[in-house]
Amino acid sequence: MSKILKSFGMAALLVALLAGTGMAATDAAAVDGTVTATFTLGNIADTTFDPFTPGSTATEDVSDVSVQTNNGWKLTVEDVSGGLADEPGYMELYAAGAYVTGADTSLDAMFGVLVSGIGDNGVSGGTFDAVTDATDLTDGNAHNLIVEATPTGSTPASVDLRFSQAVSYDDPAGTYRIDLEFALISNA
């Protein structure tokens, strides 16, 4: 019987040793996820000044440009015309689908673009931090129209733009054009 008890004791000891040596294994795993910044800029329609009268300033409002983002943002504008006179910030003579060559092919006054109705453009209970003077595009670089705005969330914000162009009696008759590129950029 003592052999049986010794054998049973050895078996119990072996089970205890095996259980104590960590027959179970553990591991850890990290799970990451990144929410990317999303920006949606609504379609900004082509605009035609009508009429373009010498001695006056033509203005045209472009309303309800939709902006939606989950990140802080700013809105920039740049003259990307690349007209033959290569005078950024000025409307240039345009005919038959191309810019016209010549010595005096741009209007005398620079083109203006700004956010109109600044106090009425609310975003998440606040207002845009918008420039208050018409943007000077004559250096050929992108310039801020809205310097800083909070994320819009699921409800798009509405931005109203105003284009303006003074026309001089010295400006030759013709059709003039400027091509603008608007960009919605993260400021976070």
BAFI-3210 file (N, C-alpha, C; in Angstrom, 3 decimals, decimal comma, padded with zeros to 6 digits):
// residues 188
n [1|2|3|4|5|6|7|8|9|10|11|12|13|14|15|16|17|18|19|20|21|22|23|24|25|26|27|28|29|30|31|32|33|34|35|36|37|38|39|40|41|42|43|44|45|46|47|48|49|50|51|52|53|54|55|56|57|58|59|60|61|62|63|64|65|66|67|68|69|70|71|72|73|74|75|76|77|78|79|80|81|82|83|84|85|86|87|88|89|90|91|92|93|94|95|96|97|98|99|100|101|102|103|104|105|106|107|108|109|110|111|112|113|114|115|116|117|118|119|120|121|122|123|124|125|126|127|128|129|130|131|132|133|134|135|136|137|138|139|140|141|142|143|144|145|146|147|148|149|150|151|152|153|154|155|156|157|158|159|160|161|162|163|164|165|166|167|168|169|170|171|172|173|174|175|176|177|178|179|180|181|182|183|184|185|186|187|188]
n.u [000,812|002,014|003,543|001,642|000,621|002,928|003,274|000,926|001,315|003,538|002,416|000,573|002,305|003,644|001,517|000,967|003,375|003,388|001,111|001,849|003,841|002,893|001,118|-000,789|-000,928|-000,323|-000,944|-000,545|-002,224|-002,116|-004,460|-004,831|-006,294|-006,916|-008,473|-008,989|-008,465|-011,110|-012,198|-014,535|-015,343|-017,761|-019,119|-017,897|-019,364|-018,868|-018,615|-020,096|-019,558|-022,005|-023,520|-020,333|-019,170|-017,425|-015,817|-017,004|-017,441|-017,756|-019,559|-020,023|-021,829|-021,204|-023,005|-023,517|-021,392|-020,480|-018,965|-017,487|-016,108|-014,129|-012,215|-010,119|-009,922|-008,915|-009,532|-008,276|-007,293|-006,154|-004,725|-004,700|-004,499|-002,481|-002,246|-001,284|-000,166|000,787|000,152|-000,489|-003,462|-004,943|-007,628|-007,513|-007,400|-009,479|-010,300|-011,944|-011,531|-008,971|-006,227|-005,443|-002,762|-000,487|000,462|-001,082|-003,064|-004,510|-006,907|-006,883|-007,220|-006,728|-008,148|-010,683|-011,387|-013,284|-014,611|-017,968|-020,466|-019,425|-020,046|-022,339|-021,664|-021,721|-020,090|-020,478|-021,590|-019,833|-017,896|-016,312|-012,793|-012,078|-010,438|-010,728|-010,406|-010,319|-008,679|-005,313|-004,003|-001,761|000,871|000,994|000,710|-000,999|-003,575|-004,989|-008,471|-010,249|-008,956|-009,015|-011,141|-013,557|-014,136|-016,803|-018,438|-021,216|-022,970|-022,822|-021,001|-021,840|-020,372|-020,127|-019,025|-017,512|-016,885|-015,051|-014,518|-013,003|-013,585|-012,012|-012,184|-010,084|-009,626|-009,431|-012,083|-013,593|-013,597|-012,790|-010,884|-010,304|-008,796|-009,464|-008,280|-009,556|-008,864|-009,369|-008,002|-006,302|-005,855|-004,943]
n.v [-001,163|001,112|001,573|002,220|004,579|006,117|006,241|007,520|009,933|010,906|011,262|013,283|015,296|015,674|016,639|019,032|020,371|020,654|022,231|024,531|025,556|027,175|026,354|027,652|030,233|033,704|036,706|039,952|042,451|045,398|047,680|049,960|052,921|055,402|058,449|060,070|063,388|065,012|066,831|068,738|070,685|072,603|072,996|075,760|078,049|079,057|082,485|085,400|088,766|091,208|094,121|095,093|097,927|100,783|103,015|102,179|099,813|096,459|093,970|090,700|088,320|085,148|082,758|080,539|078,568|075,449|074,034|071,352|069,673|067,689|068,807|071,538|074,382|076,273|078,595|079,132|081,191|081,417|082,947|081,273|081,667|082,050|083,706|085,290|087,802|087,453|088,572|088,200|088,302|090,068|090,576|089,273|089,878|087,861|085,651|083,591|081,197|081,415|083,179|086,510|087,764|090,519|093,963|095,455|093,811|093,363|094,343|097,584|097,761|095,686|092,424|091,596|089,501|088,259|087,134|087,509|089,146|088,624|088,575|087,074|084,520|081,884|079,342|076,479|077,950|080,075|082,597|082,870|083,356|085,598|087,318|090,843|092,649|092,956|090,311|090,428|089,288|089,614|088,711|086,140|083,952|081,628|082,849|083,502|083,413|082,736|082,528|080,923|078,403|076,529|072,943|071,728|069,590|067,371|069,025|071,011|074,078|077,314|079,366|082,611|084,244|087,152|088,616|091,203|093,853|096,665|098,846|100,721|103,756|103,708|101,092|098,721|097,700|094,473|090,947|089,751|087,687|085,710|083,029|081,209|079,370|077,636|076,481|074,204|073,811|072,063|073,434|072,453]
n.w [000,000|000,651|-001,564|-003,395|-002,303|-002,432|-005,192|-005,865|-004,570|-005,952|-008,435|-007,850|-007,113|-009,544|-011,149|-009,795|-010,173|-012,982|-013,361|-012,070|-013,659|-015,673|-017,846|-019,328|-021,812|-022,477|-024,381|-025,809|-027,704|-029,621|-030,882|-033,350|-034,747|-037,144|-037,562|-040,415|-041,639|-043,181|-045,981|-047,667|-050,340|-051,691|-055,010|-056,750|-058,629|-062,074|-062,926|-064,309|-064,895|-065,242|-066,055|-067,484|-066,894|-067,917|-065,631|-063,322|-060,601|-060,859|-059,134|-057,936|-056,244|-054,906|-053,610|-050,849|-050,877|-050,137|-047,289|-045,661|-042,970|-040,714|-039,208|-038,079|-040,258|-043,206|-045,872|-049,042|-051,867|-055,227|-058,096|-060,988|-063,636|-065,619|-067,793|-070,896|-070,549|-068,108|-065,560|-062,515|-060,556|-062,020|-064,308|-067,554|-071,103|-073,104|-075,620|-078,035|-076,635|-075,509|-073,956|-074,926|-076,843|-076,483|-075,794|-073,918|-072,239|-069,953|-067,433|-065,844|-063,038|-060,139|-059,576|-057,219|-054,446|-051,802|-048,616|-048,265|-046,212|-043,624|-040,838|-040,874|-041,473|-039,845|-037,983|-036,247|-034,121|-033,974|-035,671|-038,878|-039,077|-041,028|-043,728|-044,089|-046,115|-049,685|-051,290|-052,254|-055,101|-056,613|-056,355|-057,226|-055,569|-053,342|-051,225|-048,011|-047,518|-045,572|-042,487|-040,244|-039,068|-037,237|-037,019|-039,081|-038,653|-038,980|-040,252|-043,013|-043,502|-044,756|-047,069|-048,241|-051,085|-052,560|-055,592|-057,163|-059,513|-060,670|-063,363|-065,795|-067,791|-069,464|-070,067|-072,637|-074,872|-074,679|-073,833|-070,669|-068,438|-065,488|-063,838|-061,036|-058,235|-055,596|-052,331|-049,732|-046,686|-044,090|-040,860|-038,601]
ca.u [000,000|002,884|003,968|000,530|000,593|004,083|002,991|-000,116|001,953|004,392|001,531|000,027|003,413|003,864|000,409|001,174|004,511|002,981|000,147|002,555|004,821|002,260|000,696|-001,576|-000,081|-001,019|-000,309|-001,244|-002,271|-002,569|-005,272|-004,818|-007,152|-006,710|-009,530|-008,333|-009,148|-011,861|-012,553|-015,391|-015,604|-018,813|-018,805|-017,939|-019,822|-018,301|-019,358|-019,945|-019,965|-022,904|-022,624|-018,965|-019,312|-016,291|-016,077|-017,711|-016,913|-018,708|-019,453|-020,863|-021,791|-021,360|-023,534|-023,689|-020,326|-020,581|-017,724|-017,727|-014,850|-014,063|-010,946|-009,968|-009,664|-008,825|-009,874|-007,343|-007,584|-004,956|-004,922|-003,975|-004,808|-001,354|-002,500|-000,078|000,449|001,347|-000,055|-001,369|-004,352|-005,656|-008,384|-006,797|-008,191|-009,719|-011,163|-011,861|-011,042|-007,559|-005,800|-005,008|-001,415|-000,407|001,109|-002,023|-004,129|-005,203|-007,590|-005,984|-007,379|-006,630|-009,371|-010,873|-012,220|-013,319|-015,784|-018,970|-021,350|-018,574|-020,749|-023,436|-021,124|-021,465|-019,662|-020,568|-021,874|-018,862|-017,758|-015,040|-011,738|-011,895|-009,814|-011,790|-010,128|-010,198|-007,402|-004,382|-003,461|-000,771|002,173|000,913|000,655|-002,291|-003,794|-006,111|-009,741|-010,640|-007,699|-009,237|-012,526|-013,691|-014,760|-018,228|-019,184|-022,090|-023,730|-021,902|-021,049|-022,072|-019,477|-020,511|-017,869|-017,802|-015,879|-015,223|-013,574|-013,181|-013,353|-011,606|-012,447|-008,881|-009,577|-009,955|-013,269|-013,309|-013,944|-011,650|-011,063|-009,329|-009,064|-009,136|-008,292|-009,864|-008,412|-009,771|-006,776|-006,273|-004,994|-004,700]
ca.v [000,000|002,263|001,824|002,886|005,941|006,821|006,498|008,545|011,172|011,357|011,746|014,556|016,238|015,951|017,492|020,325|021,009|021,037|023,316|025,705|026,035|028,054|025,658|028,610|031,282|034,967|037,601|041,234|043,030|046,793|047,963|051,395|053,407|056,821|059,170|061,017|064,665|065,036|068,176|068,789|072,050|072,573|073,545|077,206|078,206|080,091|083,728|086,411|090,119|091,754|094,569|095,517|099,306|101,661|104,018|101,596|098,553|095,351|092,989|089,515|087,466|083,711|082,371|079,156|077,617|074,505|073,535|070,360|069,105|067,234|069,336|072,977|074,603|077,609|078,645|079,978|081,454|081,726|083,194|080,244|081,957|081,841|084,481|085,633|088,991|086,952|089,545|087,602|089,192|090,944|089,935|089,475|089,775|086,456|085,509|082,319|080,127|081,570|084,525|087,282|088,325|091,951|094,780|095,881|092,810|093,177|095,519|098,417|097,511|094,266|091,694|091,415|088,398|088,179|086,493|088,549|088,883|087,908|088,361|086,124|083,198|081,207|077,953|075,906|079,000|081,155|083,184|082,606|084,358|085,884|088,598|091,824|093,410|092,119|089,617|090,870|088,084|090,039|088,042|084,814|082,913|081,403|083,728|083,132|084,134|082,418|082,175|079,829|078,076|075,278|071,868|071,920|068,418|066,762|070,074|071,859|075,532|078,019|080,509|083,500|084,943|088,317|088,980|092,592|094,310|098,038|098,970|102,081|104,212|103,413|099,662|098,430|096,853|093,064|090,004|089,520|086,474|085,309|081,675|081,132|078,056|077,697|075,265|074,007|073,249|071,861|074,331|071,776]
ca.w [000,000|000,687|-002,932|-004,066|-001,789|-002,983|-006,604|-005,924|-004,125|-007,053|-009,494|-007,389|-007,182|-010,971|-011,591|-009,160|-010,843|-014,333|-013,266|-011,592|-014,629|-016,642|-019,050|-020,111|-022,385|-022,720|-025,350|-025,889|-029,049|-029,677|-032,054|-033,637|-035,820|-037,375|-038,259|-041,311|-041,834|-044,429|-046,417|-048,845|-050,779|-052,699|-056,329|-056,897|-060,011|-062,935|-062,749|-065,350|-064,536|-066,250|-067,126|-067,199|-067,333|-067,573|-064,609|-062,177|-060,080|-060,949|-058,057|-058,112|-055,064|-055,101|-052,312|-050,422|-051,174|-049,036|-046,696|-044,619|-042,516|-039,326|-038,731|-038,250|-041,680|-043,786|-047,289|-049,786|-053,279|-056,013|-059,523|-061,748|-065,037|-066,532|-069,002|-071,656|-069,961|-066,858|-064,502|-061,517|-059,835|-062,959|-065,382|-068,814|-072,323|-073,408|-076,805|-078,770|-075,770|-075,131|-073,594|-076,089|-076,715|-076,745|-074,778|-072,881|-072,306|-068,673|-066,908|-065,032|-061,608|-059,783|-059,265|-055,781|-053,954|-050,344|-048,036|-048,014|-045,083|-042,677|-039,575|-041,055|-041,785|-038,582|-037,981|-034,901|-033,151|-034,046|-037,000|-039,525|-038,958|-042,449|-044,046|-044,282|-047,329|-050,879|-051,336|-053,295|-055,738|-057,607|-056,231|-057,836|-054,544|-052,692|-050,077|-047,162|-047,454|-044,203|-041,835|-039,300|-038,748|-036,498|-037,804|-039,318|-038,240|-039,980|-040,940|-043,770|-043,357|-046,008|-047,234|-049,331|-051,651|-053,398|-056,588|-057,587|-060,536|-061,134|-064,803|-066,125|-069,155|-070,243|-070,387|-073,982|-074,953|-074,889|-072,768|-069,788|-067,643|-064,474|-063,356|-059,615|-057,595|-054,165|-051,640|-048,351|-046,131|-042,642|-040,084|-037,323]
c.u [000,861|003,416|002,875|000,474|001,764|003,835|001,946|000,460|002,824|003,541|000,958|001,084|003,684|002,772|000,602|002,304|004,116|002,016|000,843|003,535|004,182|001,900|-000,189|-000,634|-000,923|-000,233|-001,127|-001,206|-002,784|-003,352|-005,316|-005,814|-006,966|-007,902|-008,827|-009,154|-009,864|-012,297|-013,401|-015,685|-016,608|-018,385|-018,942|-018,213|-019,023|-019,210|-019,088|-020,423|-020,873|-023,663|-021,241|-018,870|-018,090|-016,713|-016,815|-016,994|-018,013|-018,475|-020,412|-020,701|-022,021|-021,758|-023,493|-022,649|-020,227|-019,201|-018,099|-016,411|-014,948|-012,798|-010,980|-009,514|-009,455|-009,122|-008,927|-007,815|-006,272|-005,370|-004,058|-004,166|-003,670|-001,571|-001,197|000,604|001,123|001,309|-001,008|-002,220|-005,137|-006,436|-007,689|-007,721|-008,260|-010,682|-010,907|-011,205|-009,590|-007,285|-005,212|-003,609|-001,453|000,164|000,164|-003,223|-004,829|-005,880|-006,648|-006,040|-007,294|-008,004|-009,466|-011,753|-012,139|-014,559|-016,772|-019,837|-020,629|-019,306|-021,855|-022,947|-020,744|-021,020|-019,690|-020,737|-020,882|-018,867|-016,403|-014,055|-011,327|-011,165|-010,935|-011,561|-010,024|-008,782|-006,570|-003,685|-002,296|000,595|002,159|000,869|-000,769|-002,377|-005,034|-007,315|-010,324|-009,400|-007,875|-010,725|-012,557|-014,300|-016,259|-019,054|-020,083|-022,921|-022,771|-022,089|-021,254|-021,192|-019,963|-019,284|-018,347|-016,602|-016,127|-014,134|-013,927|-012,813|-013,120|-012,038|-011,245|-008,777|-010,172|-011,189|-012,848|-013,795|-012,677|-011,945|-009,957|-009,749|-008,565|-009,184|-008,511|-009,420|-008,875|-008,651|-006,890|-005,397|-004,704|-003,245]
c.v [001,233|002,581|002,580|004,336|006,749|007,169|007,597|009,904|011,749|011,924|013,099|015,644|016,639|016,872|018,892|021,085|021,497|022,208|024,604|026,265|026,864|027,366|026,564|029,691|032,536|035,783|038,880|041,731|044,461|046,989|049,478|051,706|054,903|057,390|060,201|062,295|064,624|066,460|068,076|070,252|071,980|073,264|075,065|077,478|079,272|081,313|084,673|087,746|090,648|092,911|094,921|096,948|100,134|102,743|103,483|100,334|097,509|094,426|091,848|088,651|086,019|083,162|080,867|078,187|076,715|074,014|072,538|069,700|068,652|067,771|070,859|073,254|076,065|077,491|079,610|080,155|081,835|081,973|082,190|080,439|081,622|082,558|084,913|086,882|088,630|088,011|088,950|088,666|090,142|090,107|090,284|089,222|088,317|086,370|084,161|081,219|080,230|083,013|085,207|087,844|089,812|092,690|095,122|094,947|092,573|094,476|096,276|098,091|096,013|093,721|091,521|090,226|088,400|087,433|087,608|088,156|088,161|087,611|087,333|084,699|082,465|079,767|077,489|076,992|080,145|081,780|082,802|083,699|084,679|087,210|089,578|092,716|092,443|091,564|090,096|089,639|088,390|089,374|086,617|083,665|082,731|082,302|083,293|084,031|083,963|081,848|080,972|079,637|076,719|074,204|072,087|070,754|067,930|067,790|070,994|073,344|076,144|079,255|081,315|084,269|086,142|088,580|090,434|092,979|095,737|098,084|100,448|102,450|103,951|101,940|099,420|097,526|095,414|092,234|089,704|088,329|086,374|083,922|081,570|079,696|078,262|076,390|075,314|073,227|073,109|072,912|073,733|071,392]
c.w [000,000|-000,699|-003,684|-003,613|-002,331|-004,444|-006,729|-005,534|-005,213|-008,186|-009,106|-007,461|-008,632|-011,510|-011,026|-009,844|-012,248|-014,296|-012,857|-012,603|-015,727|-017,927|-019,897|-020,620|-022,586|-023,739|-025,370|-027,334|-028,939|-030,972|-032,224|-034,740|-035,945|-038,120|-039,133|-041,404|-043,177|-044,728|-047,669|-049,140|-051,908|-053,982|-056,331|-058,365|-060,760|-062,842|-063,903|-064,801|-065,636|-065,628|-066,585|-067,722|-066,938|-066,570|-063,406|-061,712|-060,150|-059,763|-058,352|-056,869|-055,460|-053,737|-052,104|-050,964|-049,947|-048,597|-045,612|-044,261|-041,062|-038,649|-038,840|-039,683|-042,012|-045,277|-047,977|-051,218|-053,965|-057,458|-060,271|-063,253|-065,974|-067,851|-069,654|-071,137|-068,641|-065,760|-063,482|-060,834|-060,718|-063,959|-066,695|-069,996|-072,766|-074,589|-077,453|-077,933|-075,352|-074,706|-074,825|-075,830|-077,004|-075,557|-073,626|-072,893|-070,982|-068,265|-065,983|-063,544|-061,318|-059,414|-057,758|-055,477|-052,435|-049,903|-047,731|-046,835|-043,967|-041,368|-039,667|-041,303|-040,508|-038,783|-036,534|-033,840|-033,182|-035,415|-037,564|-039,155|-040,389|-042,619|-044,390|-045,499|-048,495|-050,955|-052,516|-053,864|-056,671|-057,467|-056,772|-056,852|-054,032|-051,462|-049,325|-047,405|-046,061|-043,538|-040,922|-039,077|-038,065|-037,389|-037,934|-038,796|-039,350|-040,743|-041,682|-043,445|-044,729|-046,043|-048,434|-049,788|-052,459|-054,302|-056,967|-058,579|-060,933|-062,614|-065,117|-067,542|-070,063|-070,630|-071,772|-073,920|-075,201|-073,723|-071,982|-068,895|-066,597|-064,000|-061,925|-059,135|-056,104|-053,530|-050,182|-047,695|-044,621|-041,987|-038,724|-037,177]
res [m|s|k|i|l|k|s|f|g|m|a|a|l|l|v|a|l|l|a|g|t|g|m|a|a|t|d|a|a|a|v|d|g|t|v|t|a|t|f|t|l|g|n|i|a|d|t|t|f|d|p|f|t|p|g|s|t|a|t|e|d|v|s|d|v|s|v|q|t|n|n|g|w|k|l|t|v|e|d|v|s|g|g|l|a|d|e|p|g|y|m|e|l|y|a|a|g|a|y|v|t|g|a|d|t|s|l|d|a|m|f|g|v|l|v|s|g|i|g|d|n|g|v|s|g|g|t|f|d|a|v|t|d|a|t|d|l|t|d|g|n|a|h|n|l|i|v|e|a|t|p|t|g|s|t|p|a|s|v|d|l|r|f|s|q|a|v|s|y|d|d|p|a|g|t|y|r|i|d|l|e|f|a|l|i|s|n|a]
***
